[in-house]
């Protein structure tokens, strides 16, 4: 089974049938533990949408990937 994370799962549109969608935000580490519970693998495809501000590469591509990797390690994920 594939579980996918989105800030707002209601907005995934045509991607909805491809996975079980859960709410999470890589810029908010507290939202990640529950989304990774029971996961064996994590495939990260996140990307910043803005050049500056809270959706910039600094917070999403750098900080978000770090947060997701940390949460995956804590959840016992086999491969990131």
Buried (B, 14 or more C-beta within 10 A) or exposed (E): EEBBBBEEBEEBEEEEEEBEBBEBBBBEBEBBEEBBEEBEEBEBEEEBEEEEEEBBBEBBBEBBBEBBBEBBEEBEBEEB
